[in-house]
Amino acid sequence: MKSNFKAFTLIELLVVLFIISLFFTFTLPRFSGIFLKFKKRQFIQRFVNTISMVASEALTFKHPSYFFINGEKRTYGFSQNVYSIPEDVEIYAKGLEETSPGYYRLYFYPDGTCSQAEMEVTYDRKKYAIFIQPLTSTIRWYEIE
């Protein structure tokens, strides 16, 4: 009795698996680097967007609002919106008021002004500069080379 089944041999399957593993070996580090870059960018954008939301809240609701950084708890935010700061992030700020040890505030006023502030955020050896213009509460940020 002759069988007409066509199948792959064990050697053919092993060669295919070896080729697939080589592909993943060379491409996986690139994808993990891209993911890390995305994670950094996402944190910086959320940080800057939070500052921008505080400025908008002050203008919209016509009352002073403030952005805070709590160094001891490693958090930042405004009102009830609190976000955590990753362990490998360092934030240096100039122009924020220290209301208690390790707790800093940046005030935004109903007329659209705020106190002048500059921040430098270091995330995994990359530095980002954030500038808040006091008269218009305009926020600029960029990566420092």
Secondary structure, DSSP 8 states (H G I E B T S, - for coil): ---------HHHHHHHHHHHHHHHHHHHHHHHHHHHHHHHHHHHHHHHHHHHHHHHHHHHHTS-EEEEEETTTTEEEETTEEEE--TTEEEEEES-EEEETTEEEEEE-TTS-B--EEEEEEETTEEEEEEE-TTT--EEEEEE-
